Amino acid sequence: MPIEIGHVEELYRYPVKSMRGDRIEAADMGWHGLEGDRRLA
């Protein structure tokens, strides 16, 4: 049985570094992190 060590309250994606993030309900993880996060960094 897995042990819960925390939970996510809110999730944000930042498609452009240093600009306002978008609140999202769900996200896909890639080898580099969240898909679409900082794609224009």
MITI-749276 format. One record per residue (C-alpha): residue number from 1; residue in three letters; x, y, z. Coordinates in pm, whole numbers, plus 50000, padded with zeros to 5 digits. Example, Ala and Ser with C-alpha at 12.3 -4.5 7.8 and 13.67 -1.06 7.14 Angstrom:
<recs>
{rec 1, 'ALA', {51230, 49550, 50780}}
{rec 2, 'SER', {51367, 49894, 50714}}
</recs>
This chain:
<recs>
{rec 1, 'MET', {50000, 50000, 50000}}
{rec 2, 'PRO', {50151, 50338, 49899}}
{rec 3, 'ILE', {50218, 50598, 50165}}
{rec 4, 'GLU', {50082, 50949, 50098}}
{rec 5, 'ILE', {50347, 51215, 50162}}
{rec 6, 'GLY', {50160, 51520, 50034}}
{rec 7, 'HIS', {49909, 51655, 49786}}
{rec 8, 'VAL', {49882, 51931, 49526}}
{rec 9, 'GLU', {49655, 52224, 49618}}
{rec 10, 'GLU', {49702, 52424, 49295}}
{rec 11, 'LEU', {49892, 52366, 48973}}
{rec 12, 'TYR', {50031, 52640, 48748}}
{rec 13, 'ARG', {50206, 52627, 48410}}
{rec 14, 'TYR', {50439, 52908, 48300}}
{rec 15, 'PRO', {50464, 52892, 47918}}
{rec 16, 'VAL', {50683, 53207, 47905}}
{rec 17, 'LYS', {50954, 53249, 48167}}
{rec 18, 'SER', {50894, 53543, 48406}}
{rec 19, 'MET', {50534, 53600, 48293}}
{rec 20, 'ARG', {50210, 53515, 48471}}
{rec 21, 'GLY', {50126, 53147, 48497}}
{rec 22, 'ASP', {49810, 52967, 48391}}
{rec 23, 'ARG', {49622, 52768, 48654}}
{rec 24, 'ILE', {49553, 52419, 48522}}
{rec 25, 'GLU', {49352, 52125, 48651}}
{rec 26, 'ALA', {49581, 51848, 48522}}
{rec 27, 'ALA', {49909, 51814, 48336}}
{rec 28, 'ASP', {50114, 51553, 48153}}
{rec 29, 'MET', {50468, 51496, 48273}}
{rec 30, 'GLY', {50752, 51460, 48027}}
{rec 31, 'TRP', {51119, 51376, 48083}}
{rec 32, 'HIS', {51188, 51748, 48137}}
{rec 33, 'GLY', {50888, 51830, 48362}}
{rec 34, 'LEU', {50536, 51954, 48286}}
{rec 35, 'GLU', {50439, 51953, 47919}}
{rec 36, 'GLY', {50410, 52314, 47792}}
{rec 37, 'ASP', {50589, 52467, 48092}}
{rec 38, 'ARG', {50842, 52732, 47983}}
{rec 39, 'ARG', {50821, 52628, 47620}}
{rec 40, 'LEU', {50924, 52985, 47527}}
{rec 41, 'ALA', {51191, 53032, 47797}}
</recs>
